[in-house]
């Protein structure tokens, strides 16, 4: 049975690309689909977890990219979970 590994990243948009990062790496892509694929490839290339095959990456949106007045109402809409099997 595969072990589930849970990872955390921060995600934002710079006006051109989606950007995801944590203390191990940073990746940018023009679409969420391409960003997910880049994150997926990076995790699958890691020797310490490549055999696990079950990874859950929680991407919390960087609230500093959202206007202060809307944060209490909308920041949770931008959080994502990427499941890698």
PDB file with SEQRES, HELIX, SHEET and CRYST1 records, atoms N, CA, C and O in Angstrom:
SEQRES   1 A   85  UNK UNK UNK UNK UNK UNK UNK UNK UNK UNK UNK UNK UNK          
SEQRES   2 A   85  UNK UNK UNK UNK UNK UNK UNK UNK UNK UNK UNK UNK UNK          
SEQRES   3 A   85  UNK UNK UNK UNK UNK UNK UNK UNK UNK UNK UNK UNK UNK          
SEQRES   4 A   85  UNK UNK UNK UNK UNK UNK UNK UNK UNK UNK UNK UNK UNK          
SEQRES   5 A   85  UNK UNK UNK UNK UNK UNK UNK UNK UNK UNK UNK UNK UNK          
SEQRES   6 A   85  UNK UNK UNK UNK UNK UNK UNK UNK UNK UNK UNK UNK UNK          
SEQRES   7 A   85  UNK UNK UNK UNK UNK UNK UNK                                  
HELIX    1 AA1 UNK A   32  UNK A   45  1                                  14    
HELIX    2 AA2 UNK A   63  UNK A   65  5                                   3    
HELIX    3 AA3 UNK A   68  UNK A   70  5                                   3    
HELIX    4 AA4 UNK A   71  UNK A   74  1                                   4    
HELIX    5 AA5 UNK A   75  UNK A   78  5                                   4    
SHEET    1 AA1 5 UNK A  26  UNK A  29  0                                        
SHEET    2 AA1 5 UNK A  18  UNK A  21 -1                                        
SHEET    3 AA1 5 UNK A   4  UNK A  13 -1                                        
SHEET    4 AA1 5 UNK A  54  UNK A  61  1                                        
SHEET    5 AA1 5 UNK A  80  UNK A  84 -1                                        
CRYST1    1.000    1.000    1.000  90.00  90.00  90.00 P 1           1          
ATOM      1  N   UNK A   1       0.836  -1.175   0.000  1.00  0.00           N  
ATOM      2  CA  UNK A   1       0.000   0.000   0.000  1.00  0.00           C  
ATOM      3  C   UNK A   1       0.886   1.246   0.000  1.00  0.00           C  
ATOM      4  O   UNK A   1       1.892   1.299   0.708  1.00  0.00           O  
ATOM      5  N   UNK A   2       0.516   2.224  -0.780  1.00  0.00           N  
ATOM      6  CA  UNK A   2       1.305   3.448  -0.892  1.00  0.00           C  
ATOM      7  C   UNK A   2       1.050   4.382   0.277  1.00  0.00           C  
ATOM      8  O   UNK A   2      -0.069   4.525   0.769  1.00  0.00           O  
ATOM      9  N   UNK A   3       2.119   5.001   0.692  1.00  0.00           N  
ATOM     10  CA  UNK A   3       2.035   5.999   1.751  1.00  0.00           C  
ATOM     11  C   UNK A   3       1.606   7.337   1.142  1.00  0.00           C  
ATOM     12  O   UNK A   3       2.043   7.690   0.047  1.00  0.00           O  
ATOM     13  N   UNK A   4       0.761   8.070   1.844  1.00  0.00           N  
ATOM     14  CA  UNK A   4       0.329   9.395   1.395  1.00  0.00           C  
ATOM     15  C   UNK A   4       1.270  10.436   1.971  1.00  0.00           C  
ATOM     16  O   UNK A   4       1.472  10.500   3.184  1.00  0.00           O  
ATOM     17  N   UNK A   5       1.842  11.248   1.102  1.00  0.00           N  
ATOM     18  CA  UNK A   5       2.710  12.345   1.512  1.00  0.00           C  
ATOM     19  C   UNK A   5       1.954  13.641   1.284  1.00  0.00           C  
ATOM     20  O   UNK A   5       1.411  13.861   0.201  1.00  0.00           O  
ATOM     21  N   UNK A   6       1.914  14.493   2.287  1.00  0.00           N  
ATOM     22  CA  UNK A   6       1.246  15.783   2.168  1.00  0.00           C  
ATOM     23  C   UNK A   6       2.292  16.883   2.154  1.00  0.00           C  
ATOM     24  O   UNK A   6       3.137  16.970   3.046  1.00  0.00           O  
ATOM     25  N   UNK A   7       2.224  17.719   1.131  1.00  0.00           N  
ATOM     26  CA  UNK A   7       3.164  18.820   0.948  1.00  0.00           C  
ATOM     27  C   UNK A   7       2.385  20.130   0.911  1.00  0.00           C  
ATOM     28  O   UNK A   7       1.187  20.136   0.632  1.00  0.00           O  
ATOM     29  N   UNK A   8       3.064  21.233   1.192  1.00  0.00           N  
ATOM     30  CA  UNK A   8       2.448  22.562   1.141  1.00  0.00           C  
ATOM     31  C   UNK A   8       3.233  23.464   0.202  1.00  0.00           C  
ATOM     32  O   UNK A   8       4.460  23.407   0.136  1.00  0.00           O  
ATOM     33  N   UNK A   9       2.504  24.288  -0.514  1.00  0.00           N  
ATOM     34  CA  UNK A   9       3.103  25.281  -1.388  1.00  0.00           C  
ATOM     35  C   UNK A   9       2.277  26.558  -1.281  1.00  0.00           C  
ATOM     36  O   UNK A   9       1.151  26.545  -0.784  1.00  0.00           O  
ATOM     37  N   UNK A  10       2.849  27.651  -1.752  1.00  0.00           N  
ATOM     38  CA  UNK A  10       2.135  28.909  -1.877  1.00  0.00           C  
ATOM     39  C   UNK A  10       1.943  29.159  -3.359  1.00  0.00           C  
ATOM     40  O   UNK A  10       2.824  28.854  -4.164  1.00  0.00           O  
ATOM     41  N   UNK A  11       0.791  29.715  -3.726  1.00  0.00           N  
ATOM     42  CA  UNK A  11       0.506  29.984  -5.129  1.00  0.00           C  
ATOM     43  C   UNK A  11       0.067  31.445  -5.282  1.00  0.00           C  
ATOM     44  O   UNK A  11      -0.603  32.000  -4.411  1.00  0.00           O  
ATOM     45  N   UNK A  12       0.458  32.052  -6.403  1.00  0.00           N  
ATOM     46  CA  UNK A  12       0.055  33.416  -6.709  1.00  0.00           C  
ATOM     47  C   UNK A  12       0.046  33.607  -8.216  1.00  0.00           C  
ATOM     48  O   UNK A  12       0.413  32.706  -8.970  1.00  0.00           O  
ATOM     49  N   UNK A  13      -0.367  34.767  -8.639  1.00  0.00           N  
ATOM     50  CA  UNK A  13      -0.347  35.124 -10.062  1.00  0.00           C  
ATOM     51  C   UNK A  13       0.314  36.483 -10.180  1.00  0.00           C  
ATOM     52  O   UNK A  13      -0.034  37.410  -9.448  1.00  0.00           O  
ATOM     53  N   UNK A  14       1.270  36.613 -11.100  1.00  0.00           N  
ATOM     54  CA  UNK A  14       2.004  37.875 -11.229  1.00  0.00           C  
ATOM     55  C   UNK A  14       1.495  38.757 -12.362  1.00  0.00           C  
ATOM     56  O   UNK A  14       2.164  39.714 -12.752  1.00  0.00           O  
ATOM     57  N   UNK A  15       0.324  38.444 -12.889  1.00  0.00           N  
ATOM     58  CA  UNK A  15      -0.226  39.195 -14.015  1.00  0.00           C  
ATOM     59  C   UNK A  15       0.053  38.515 -15.343  1.00  0.00           C  
ATOM     60  O   UNK A  15      -0.591  38.818 -16.348  1.00  0.00           O  
ATOM     61  N   UNK A  16       1.000  37.609 -15.353  1.00  0.00           N  
ATOM     62  CA  UNK A  16       1.327  36.855 -16.553  1.00  0.00           C  
ATOM     63  C   UNK A  16       1.308  35.351 -16.298  1.00  0.00           C  
ATOM     64  O   UNK A  16       0.698  34.596 -17.054  1.00  0.00           O  
ATOM     65  N   UNK A  17       1.971  34.924 -15.239  1.00  0.00           N  
ATOM     66  CA  UNK A  17       2.102  33.496 -14.928  1.00  0.00           C  
ATOM     67  C   UNK A  17       1.550  33.162 -13.552  1.00  0.00           C  
ATOM     68  O   UNK A  17       1.493  34.007 -12.658  1.00  0.00           O  
ATOM     69  N   UNK A  18       1.143  31.899 -13.408  1.00  0.00           N  
ATOM     70  CA  UNK A  18       0.864  31.337 -12.094  1.00  0.00           C  
ATOM     71  C   UNK A  18       2.196  30.889 -11.529  1.00  0.00           C  
ATOM     72  O   UNK A  18       3.023  30.335 -12.253  1.00  0.00           O  
ATOM     73  N   UNK A  19       2.412  31.124 -10.242  1.00  0.00           N  
ATOM     74  CA  UNK A  19       3.677  30.787  -9.602  1.00  0.00           C  
ATOM     75  C   UNK A  19       3.372  29.988  -8.338  1.00  0.00           C  
ATOM     76  O   UNK A  19       2.531  30.376  -7.528  1.00  0.00           O  
ATOM     77  N   UNK A  20       4.070  28.868  -8.189  1.00  0.00           N  
ATOM     78  CA  UNK A  20       3.943  28.051  -6.979  1.00  0.00           C  
ATOM     79  C   UNK A  20       5.333  27.862  -6.398  1.00  0.00           C  
ATOM     80  O   UNK A  20       6.298  27.658  -7.135  1.00  0.00           O  
ATOM     81  N   UNK A  21       5.437  27.929  -5.055  1.00  0.00           N  
ATOM     82  CA  UNK A  21       6.739  27.742  -4.432  1.00  0.00           C  
ATOM     83  C   UNK A  21       6.591  27.221  -3.015  1.00  0.00           C  
ATOM     84  O   UNK A  21       5.551  27.352  -2.370  1.00  0.00           O  
ATOM     85  N   UNK A  22       7.674  26.631  -2.571  1.00  0.00           N  
ATOM     86  CA  UNK A  22       7.861  26.283  -1.159  1.00  0.00           C  
ATOM     87  C   UNK A  22       9.355  26.392  -0.886  1.00  0.00           C  
ATOM     88  O   UNK A  22      10.082  26.961  -1.701  1.00  0.00           O  
ATOM     89  N   UNK A  23       9.825  25.870   0.220  1.00  0.00           N  
ATOM     90  CA  UNK A  23      11.246  26.020   0.552  1.00  0.00           C  
ATOM     91  C   UNK A  23      12.158  25.139  -0.296  1.00  0.00           C  
ATOM     92  O   UNK A  23      13.380  25.250  -0.201  1.00  0.00           O  
ATOM     93  N   UNK A  24      11.583  24.262  -1.127  1.00  0.00           N  
ATOM     94  CA  UNK A  24      12.384  23.357  -1.940  1.00  0.00           C  
ATOM     95  C   UNK A  24      12.515  23.774  -3.405  1.00  0.00           C  
ATOM     96  O   UNK A  24      13.551  23.535  -4.026  1.00  0.00           O  
ATOM     97  N   UNK A  25      11.470  24.396  -3.963  1.00  0.00           N  
ATOM     98  CA  UNK A  25      11.548  24.810  -5.359  1.00  0.00           C  
ATOM     99  C   UNK A  25      10.487  25.840  -5.687  1.00  0.00           C  
ATOM    100  O   UNK A  25       9.561  26.085  -4.912  1.00  0.00           O  
ATOM    101  N   UNK A  26      10.650  26.441  -6.869  1.00  0.00           N  
ATOM    102  CA  UNK A  26       9.725  27.465  -7.370  1.00  0.00           C  
ATOM    103  C   UNK A  26       9.489  27.164  -8.844  1.00  0.00           C  
ATOM    104  O   UNK A  26      10.424  26.833  -9.574  1.00  0.00           O  
ATOM    105  N   UNK A  27       8.232  27.280  -9.281  1.00  0.00           N  
ATOM    106  CA  UNK A  27       7.893  27.009 -10.673  1.00  0.00           C  
ATOM    107  C   UNK A  27       6.856  28.027 -11.137  1.00  0.00           C  
ATOM    108  O   UNK A  27       6.019  28.469 -10.349  1.00  0.00           O  
ATOM    109  N   UNK A  28       6.912  28.401 -12.419  1.00  0.00           N  
ATOM    110  CA  UNK A  28       5.946  29.337 -12.997  1.00  0.00           C  
ATOM    111  C   UNK A  28       5.441  28.753 -14.313  1.00  0.00           C  
ATOM    112  O   UNK A  28       6.175  28.067 -15.025  1.00  0.00           O  
ATOM    113  N   UNK A  29       4.172  29.038 -14.626  1.00  0.00           N  
ATOM    114  CA  UNK A  29       3.569  28.559 -15.862  1.00  0.00           C  
ATOM    115  C   UNK A  29       2.411  29.480 -16.244  1.00  0.00           C  
ATOM    116  O   UNK A  29       1.805  30.104 -15.373  1.00  0.00           O  
ATOM    117  N   UNK A  30       2.098  29.569 -17.540  1.00  0.00           N  
ATOM    118  CA  UNK A  30       1.046  30.479 -17.982  1.00  0.00           C  
ATOM    119  C   UNK A  30      -0.380  30.022 -17.654  1.00  0.00           C  
ATOM    120  O   UNK A  30      -1.309  30.828 -17.711  1.00  0.00           O  
ATOM    121  N   UNK A  31      -0.566  28.746 -17.314  1.00  0.00           N  
ATOM    122  CA  UNK A  31      -1.905  28.253 -16.974  1.00  0.00           C  
ATOM    123  C   UNK A  31      -1.815  27.340 -15.756  1.00  0.00           C  
ATOM    124  O   UNK A  31      -0.750  26.819 -15.428  1.00  0.00           O  
ATOM    125  N   UNK A  32      -2.954  27.159 -15.094  1.00  0.00           N  
ATOM    126  CA  UNK A  32      -2.976  26.257 -13.938  1.00  0.00           C  
ATOM    127  C   UNK A  32      -2.687  24.822 -14.355  1.00  0.00           C  
ATOM    128  O   UNK A  32      -2.052  24.082 -13.604  1.00  0.00           O  
ATOM    129  N   UNK A  33      -3.135  24.420 -15.524  1.00  0.00           N  
ATOM    130  CA  UNK A  33      -2.878  23.065 -16.006  1.00  0.00           C  
ATOM    131  C   UNK A  33      -1.381  22.829 -16.173  1.00  0.00           C  
ATOM    132  O   UNK A  33      -0.863  21.785 -15.777  1.00  0.00           O  
ATOM    133  N   UNK A  34      -0.686  23.808 -16.764  1.00  0.00           N  
ATOM    134  CA  UNK A  34       0.761  23.666 -16.953  1.00  0.00           C  
ATOM    135  C   UNK A  34       1.505  23.764 -15.626  1.00  0.00           C  
ATOM    136  O   UNK A  34       2.529  23.107 -15.437  1.00  0.00           O  
ATOM    137  N   UNK A  35       1.003  24.569 -14.722  1.00  0.00           N  
ATOM    138  CA  UNK A  35       1.604  24.654 -13.398  1.00  0.00           C  
ATOM    139  C   UNK A  35       1.471  23.322 -12.672  1.00  0.00           C  
ATOM    140  O   UNK A  35       2.437  22.830 -12.089  1.00  0.00           O  
ATOM    141  N   UNK A  36       0.277  22.739 -12.707  1.00  0.00           N  
ATOM    142  CA  UNK A  36       0.066  21.429 -12.083  1.00  0.00           C  
ATOM    143  C   UNK A  36       1.015  20.389 -12.663  1.00  0.00           C  
ATOM    144  O   UNK A  36       1.580  19.584 -11.923  1.00  0.00           O  
ATOM    145  N   UNK A  37       1.193  20.398 -13.974  1.00  0.00           N  
ATOM    146  CA  UNK A  37       2.072  19.420 -14.621  1.00  0.00           C  
ATOM    147  C   UNK A  37       3.521  19.619 -14.189  1.00  0.00           C  
ATOM    148  O   UNK A  37       4.231  18.641 -13.953  1.00  0.00           O  
ATOM    149  N   UNK A  38       3.971  20.867 -14.081  1.00  0.00           N  
ATOM    150  CA  UNK A  38       5.341  21.136 -13.639  1.00  0.00           C  
ATOM    151  C   UNK A  38       5.554  20.682 -12.194  1.00  0.00           C  
ATOM    152  O   UNK A  38       6.594  20.109 -11.870  1.00  0.00           O  
ATOM    153  N   UNK A  39       4.574  20.937 -11.331  1.00  0.00           N  
ATOM    154  CA  UNK A  39       4.661  20.494  -9.940  1.00  0.00           C  
ATOM    155  C   UNK A  39       4.664  18.972  -9.889  1.00  0.00           C  
ATOM    156  O   UNK A  39       5.466  18.374  -9.172  1.00  0.00           O  
ATOM    157  N   UNK A  40       3.785  18.356 -10.633  1.00  0.00           N  
ATOM    158  CA  UNK A  40       3.697  16.888 -10.686  1.00  0.00           C  
ATOM    159  C   UNK A  40       5.035  16.295 -11.127  1.00  0.00           C  
ATOM    160  O   UNK A  40       5.524  15.357 -10.498  1.00  0.00           O  
ATOM    161  N   UNK A  41       5.624  16.813 -12.174  1.00  0.00           N  
ATOM    162  CA  UNK A  41       6.902  16.289 -12.674  1.00  0.00           C  
ATOM    163  C   UNK A  41       8.009  16.447 -11.648  1.00  0.00           C  
ATOM    164  O   UNK A  41       8.831  15.546 -11.478  1.00  0.00           O  
ATOM    165  N   UNK A  42       8.040  17.582 -10.962  1.00  0.00           N  
ATOM    166  CA  UNK A  42       9.080  17.801  -9.976  1.00  0.00           C  
ATOM    167  C   UNK A  42       8.983  16.781  -8.838  1.00  0.00           C  
ATOM    168  O   UNK A  42       9.990  16.204  -8.429  1.00  0.00           O  
ATOM    169  N   UNK A  43       7.783  16.567  -8.338  1.00  0.00           N  
ATOM    170  CA  UNK A  43       7.631  15.611  -7.239  1.00  0.00           C  
ATOM    171  C   UNK A  43       7.919  14.181  -7.691  1.00  0.00           C  
ATOM    172  O   UNK A  43       8.510  13.414  -6.931  1.00  0.00           O  
ATOM    173  N   UNK A  44       7.530  13.809  -8.877  1.00  0.00           N  
ATOM    174  CA  UNK A  44       7.767  12.447  -9.355  1.00  0.00           C  
ATOM    175  C   UNK A  44       9.247  12.203  -9.646  1.00  0.00           C  
ATOM    176  O   UNK A  44       9.689  11.054  -9.658  1.00  0.00           O  
ATOM    177  N   UNK A  45      10.010  13.254  -9.879  1.00  0.00           N  
ATOM    178  CA  UNK A  45      11.446  13.111 -10.144  1.00  0.00           C  
ATOM    179  C   UNK A  45      12.265  12.965  -8.859  1.00  0.00           C  
ATOM    180  O   UNK A  45      13.428  12.566  -8.905  1.00  0.00           O  
ATOM    181  N   UNK A  46      11.663  13.285  -7.723  1.00  0.00           N  
ATOM    182  CA  UNK A  46      12.388  13.179  -6.454  1.00  0.00           C  
ATOM    183  C   UNK A  46      12.532  11.717  -6.049  1.00  0.00           C  
ATOM    184  O   UNK A  46      11.542  10.989  -5.978  1.00  0.00           O  
ATOM    185  N   UNK A  47      13.755  11.292  -5.786  1.00  0.00           N  
ATOM    186  CA  UNK A  47      14.024   9.904  -5.408  1.00  0.00           C  
ATOM    187  C   UNK A  47      13.347   9.507  -4.107  1.00  0.00           C  
ATOM    188  O   UNK A  47      12.931   8.359  -3.953  1.00  0.00           O  
ATOM    189  N   UNK A  48      13.229  10.437  -3.171  1.00  0.00           N  
ATOM    190  CA  UNK A  48      12.692  10.085  -1.858  1.00  0.00           C  
ATOM    191  C   UNK A  48      11.182   9.858  -1.861  1.00  0.00           C  
ATOM    192  O   UNK A  48      10.650   9.293  -0.906  1.00  0.00           O  
ATOM    193  N   UNK A  49      10.473  10.289  -2.921  1.00  0.00           N  
ATOM    194  CA  UNK A  49       9.022  10.069  -2.948  1.00  0.00           C  
ATOM    195  C   UNK A  49       8.512   9.502  -4.268  1.00  0.00           C  
ATOM    196  O   UNK A  49       7.311   9.270  -4.409  1.00  0.00           O  
ATOM    197  N   UNK A  50       9.379   9.277  -5.221  1.00  0.00           N  
ATOM    198  CA  UNK A  50       8.936   8.791  -6.533  1.00  0.00           C  
ATOM    199  C   UNK A  50       8.220   7.447  -6.443  1.00  0.00           C  
ATOM    200  O   UNK A  50       7.326   7.173  -7.243  1.00  0.00           O  
ATOM    201  N   UNK A  51       8.595   6.615  -5.492  1.00  0.00           N  
ATOM    202  CA  UNK A  51       7.971   5.291  -5.356  1.00  0.00           C  
ATOM    203  C   UNK A  51       6.648   5.346  -4.612  1.00  0.00           C  
ATOM    204  O   UNK A  51       5.867   4.396  -4.664  1.00  0.00           O  
ATOM    205  N   UNK A  52       6.393   6.431  -3.931  1.00  0.00           N  
ATOM    206  CA  UNK A  52       5.183   6.552  -3.117  1.00  0.00           C  
ATOM    207  C   UNK A  52       3.939   6.605  -3.984  1.00  0.00           C  
ATOM    208  O   UNK A  52       2.960   5.915  -3.702  1.00  0.00           O  
ATOM    209  N   UNK A  53       3.962   7.402  -5.019  1.00  0.00           N  
ATOM    210  CA  UNK A  53       2.876   7.544  -5.989  1.00  0.00           C  
ATOM    211  C   UNK A  53       1.614   8.210  -5.455  1.00  0.00           C  
ATOM    212  O   UNK A  53       0.676   8.431  -6.221  1.00  0.00           O  
ATOM    213  N   UNK A  54       1.561   8.535  -4.173  1.00  0.00           N  
ATOM    214  CA  UNK A  54       0.403   9.255  -3.636  1.00  0.00           C  
ATOM    215  C   UNK A  54       0.892  10.486  -2.891  1.00  0.00           C  
ATOM    216  O   UNK A  54       1.406  10.400  -1.776  1.00  0.00           O  
ATOM    217  N   UNK A  55       0.720  11.621  -3.530  1.00  0.00           N  
ATOM    218  CA  UNK A  55       1.158  12.881  -2.964  1.00  0.00           C  
ATOM    219  C   UNK A  55      -0.002  13.852  -3.051  1.00  0.00           C  
ATOM    220  O   UNK A  55      -0.681  13.927  -4.075  1.00  0.00           O  
ATOM    221  N   UNK A  56      -0.225  14.584  -1.993  1.00  0.00           N  
ATOM    222  CA  UNK A  56      -1.259  15.604  -1.964  1.00  0.00           C  
ATOM    223  C   UNK A  56      -0.576  16.934  -1.672  1.00  0.00           C  
ATOM    224  O   UNK A  56       0.026  17.116  -0.613  1.00  0.00           O  
ATOM    225  N   UNK A  57      -0.675  17.865  -2.626  1.00  0.00           N  
ATOM    226  CA  UNK A  57      -0.021  19.161  -2.490  1.00  0.00           C  
ATOM    227  C   UNK A  57      -1.095  20.216  -2.252  1.00  0.00           C  
ATOM    228  O   UNK A  57      -1.924  20.480  -3.124  1.00  0.00           O  
ATOM    229  N   UNK A  58      -1.073  20.813  -1.073  1.00  0.00           N  
ATOM    230  CA  UNK A  58      -1.999  21.900  -0.763  1.00  0.00           C  
ATOM    231  C   UNK A  58      -1.333  23.199  -1.163  1.00  0.00           C  
ATOM    232  O   UNK A  58      -0.249  23.519  -0.675  1.00  0.00           O  
ATOM    233  N   UNK A  59      -1.974  23.955  -2.051  1.00  0.00           N  
ATOM    234  CA  UNK A  59      -1.456  25.233  -2.510  1.00  0.00           C  
ATOM    235  C   UNK A  59      -2.316  26.342  -1.921  1.00  0.00           C  
ATOM    236  O   UNK A  59      -3.461  26.533  -2.331  1.00  0.00           O  
ATOM    237  N   UNK A  60      -1.765  27.068  -0.966  1.00  0.00           N  
ATOM    238  CA  UNK A  60      -2.474  28.181  -0.344  1.00  0.00           C  
ATOM    239  C   UNK A  60      -2.147  29.450  -1.114  1.00  0.00           C  
ATOM    240  O   UNK A  60      -0.978  29.755  -1.351  1.00  0.00           O  
ATOM    241  N   UNK A  61      -3.174  30.185  -1.501  1.00  0.00           N  
ATOM    242  CA  UNK A  61      -2.964  31.401  -2.269  1.00  0.00           C  
ATOM    243  C   UNK A  61      -2.304  32.470  -1.411  1.00  0.00           C  
ATOM    244  O   UNK A  61      -2.657  32.650  -0.245  1.00  0.00           O  
ATOM    245  N   UNK A  62      -1.343  33.178  -1.998  1.00  0.00           N  
ATOM    246  CA  UNK A  62      -0.649  34.276  -1.318  1.00  0.00           C  
ATOM    247  C   UNK A  62      -1.619  35.451  -1.194  1.00  0.00           C  
ATOM    248  O   UNK A  62      -1.904  36.137  -2.175  1.00  0.00           O  
ATOM    249  N   UNK A  63      -2.114  35.673   0.001  1.00  0.00           N  
ATOM    250  CA  UNK A  63      -3.135  36.701   0.214  1.00  0.00           C  
ATOM    251  C   UNK A  63      -2.669  38.114  -0.101  1.00  0.00           C  
ATOM    252  O   UNK A  63      -3.500  39.003  -0.290  1.00  0.00           O  
ATOM    253  N   UNK A  64      -1.371  38.342  -0.162  1.00  0.00           N  
ATOM    254  CA  UNK A  64      -0.904  39.693  -0.474  1.00  0.00           C  
ATOM    255  C   UNK A  64      -1.242  40.087  -1.911  1.00  0.00           C  
ATOM    256  O   UNK A  64      -1.180  41.268  -2.251  1.00  0.00           O  
ATOM    257  N   UNK A  65      -1.595  39.126  -2.755  1.00  0.00           N  
ATOM    258  CA  UNK A  65      -1.981  39.414  -4.141  1.00  0.00           C  
ATOM    259  C   UNK A  65      -3.450  39.822  -4.262  1.00  0.00           C  
ATOM    260  O   UNK A  65      -3.891  40.263  -5.324  1.00  0.00           O  
ATOM    261  N   UNK A  66      -4.202  39.675  -3.174  1.00  0.00           N  
ATOM    262  CA  UNK A  66      -5.628  40.004  -3.172  1.00  0.00           C  
ATOM    263  C   UNK A  66      -5.813  41.348  -2.457  1.00  0.00           C  
ATOM    264  O   UNK A  66      -5.213  41.562  -1.404  1.00  0.00           O  
ATOM    265  N   UNK A  67      -6.620  42.246  -2.998  1.00  0.00           N  
ATOM    266  CA  UNK A  67      -6.864  43.516  -2.292  1.00  0.00           C  
ATOM    267  C   UNK A  67      -7.349  43.260  -0.861  1.00  0.00           C  
ATOM    268  O   UNK A  67      -8.149  42.358  -0.612  1.00  0.00           O  
ATOM    269  N   UNK A  68      -6.854  44.060   0.053  1.00  0.00           N  
ATOM    270  CA  UNK A  68      -7.142  43.867   1.469  1.00  0.00           C  
ATOM    271  C   UNK A  68      -8.638  43.794   1.776  1.00  0.00           C  
ATOM    272  O   UNK A  68      -9.047  42.980   2.605  1.00  0.00           O  
ATOM    273  N   UNK A  69      -9.451  44.607   1.143  1.00  0.00           N  
ATOM    274  CA  UNK A  69     -10.872  44.668   1.464  1.00  0.00           C  
ATOM    275  C   UNK A  69     -11.629  43.393   1.089  1.00  0.00           C  
ATOM    276  O   UNK A  69     -12.693  43.128   1.649  1.00  0.00           O  
ATOM    277  N   UNK A  70     -11.098  42.594   0.145  1.00  0.00           N  
ATOM    278  CA  UNK A  70     -11.824  41.397  -0.277  1.00  0.00           C  
ATOM    279  C   UNK A  70     -11.304  40.116   0.391  1.00  0.00           C  
ATOM    280  O   UNK A  70     -11.940  39.068   0.282  1.00  0.00           O  
ATOM    281  N   UNK A  71     -10.183  40.186   1.064  1.00  0.00           N  
ATOM    282  CA  UNK A  71      -9.586  38.988   1.676  1.00  0.00           C  
ATOM    283  C   UNK A  71     -10.537  38.220   2.589  1.00  0.00           C  
ATOM    284  O   UNK A  71     -10.572  36.992   2.509  1.00  0.00           O  
ATOM    285  N   UNK A  72     -11.303  38.873   3.445  1.00  0.00           N  
ATOM    286  CA  UNK A  72     -12.185  38.094   4.321  1.00  0.00           C  
ATOM    287  C   UNK A  72     -13.276  37.327   3.565  1.00  0.00           C  
ATOM    288  O   UNK A  72     -13.869  36.397   4.111  1.00  0.00           O  
ATOM    289  N   UNK A  73     -13.538  37.709   2.330  1.00  0.00           N  
ATOM    290  CA  UNK A  73     -14.644  37.110   1.587  1.00  0.00           C  
ATOM    291  C   UNK A  73     -14.214  36.129   0.511  1.00  0.00           C  
ATOM    292  O   UNK A  73     -15.004  35.260   0.143  1.00  0.00           O  
ATOM    293  N   UNK A  74     -12.988  36.228  -0.014  1.00  0.00           N  
ATOM    294  CA  UNK A  74     -12.672  35.467  -1.213  1.00  0.00           C  
ATOM    295  C   UNK A  74     -11.354  34.707  -1.199  1.00  0.00           C  
ATOM    296  O   UNK A  74     -11.093  33.975  -2.153  1.00  0.00           O  
ATOM    297  N   UNK A  75     -10.512  34.830  -0.192  1.00  0.00           N  
ATOM    298  CA  UNK A  75      -9.196  34.193  -0.299  1.00  0.00           C  
ATOM    299  C   UNK A  75      -9.282  32.673  -0.418  1.00  0.00           C  
ATOM    300  O   UNK A  75      -8.436  32.072  -1.080  1.00  0.00           O  
ATOM    301  N   UNK A  76     -10.258  32.041   0.189  1.00  0.00           N  
ATOM    302  CA  UNK A  76     -10.372  30.585   0.131  1.00  0.00           C  
ATOM    303  C   UNK A  76     -10.710  30.078  -1.268  1.00  0.00           C  
ATOM    304  O   UNK A  76     -10.494  28.901  -1.557  1.00  0.00           O  
ATOM    305  N   UNK A  77     -11.228  30.928  -2.136  1.00  0.00           N  
ATOM    306  CA  UNK A  77     -11.553  30.496  -3.496  1.00  0.00           C  
ATOM    307  C   UNK A  77     -10.310  30.163  -4.310  1.00  0.00           C  
ATOM    308  O   UNK A  77     -10.400  29.441  -5.303  1.00  0.00           O  
ATOM    309  N   UNK A  78      -9.155  30.675  -3.908  1.00  0.00           N  
ATOM    310  CA  UNK A  78      -7.934  30.499  -4.675  1.00  0.00           C  
ATOM    311  C   UNK A  78      -7.055  29.360  -4.174  1.00  0.00           C  
ATOM    312  O   UNK A  78      -6.060  29.032  -4.820  1.00  0.00           O  
ATOM    313  N   UNK A  79      -7.389  28.756  -3.055  1.00  0.00           N  
ATOM    314  CA  UNK A  79      -6.627  27.615  -2.557  1.00  0.00           C  
ATOM    315  C   UNK A  79      -6.903  26.405  -3.445  1.00  0.00           C  
ATOM    316  O   UNK A  79      -8.002  26.241  -3.974  1.00  0.00           O  
ATOM    317  N   UNK A  80      -5.874  25.556  -3.599  1.00  0.00           N  
ATOM    318  CA  UNK A  80      -5.999  24.382  -4.476  1.00  0.00           C  
ATOM    319  C   UNK A  80      -5.383  23.153  -3.797  1.00  0.00           C  
ATOM    320  O   UNK A  80      -4.515  23.276  -2.933  1.00  0.00           O  
ATOM    321  N   UNK A  81      -5.833  22.001  -4.193  1.00  0.00           N  
ATOM    322  CA  UNK A  81      -5.213  20.735  -3.788  1.00  0.00           C  
ATOM    323  C   UNK A  81      -4.912  19.957  -5.059  1.00  0.00           C  
ATOM    324  O   UNK A  81      -5.801  19.689  -5.866  1.00  0.00           O  
ATOM    325  N   UNK A  82      -3.637  19.599  -5.224  1.00  0.00           N  
ATOM    326  CA  UNK A  82      -3.200  18.797  -6.366  1.00  0.00           C  
ATOM    327  C   UNK A  82      -2.909  17.399  -5.852  1.00  0.00           C  
ATOM    328  O   UNK A  82      -2.063  17.222  -4.975  1.00  0.00           O  
ATOM    329  N   UNK A  83      -3.603  16.405  -6.387  1.00  0.00           N  
ATOM    330  CA  UNK A  83      -3.373  15.007  -6.000  1.00  0.00           C  
ATOM    331  C   UNK A  83      -2.557  14.337  -7.096  1.00  0.00           C  
ATOM    332  O   UNK A  83      -2.917  14.362  -8.273  1.00  0.00           O  
ATOM    333  N   UNK A  84      -1.459  13.743  -6.678  1.00  0.00           N  
ATOM    334  CA  UNK A  84      -0.566  13.050  -7.610  1.00  0.00           C  
ATOM    335  C   UNK A  84      -0.601  11.580  -7.248  1.00  0.00           C  
ATOM    336  O   UNK A  84      -0.215  11.195  -6.144  1.00  0.00           O  
ATOM    337  N   UNK A  85      -1.061  10.764  -8.170  1.00  0.00           N  
ATOM    338  CA  UNK A  85      -1.165   9.323  -7.919  1.00  0.00           C  
ATOM    339  C   UNK A  85      -0.137   8.573  -8.720  1.00  0.00           C  
ATOM    340  O   UNK A  85      -0.068   7.346  -8.642  1.00  0.00           O  
TER     341      UNK A  85                                                      
END                                                                             
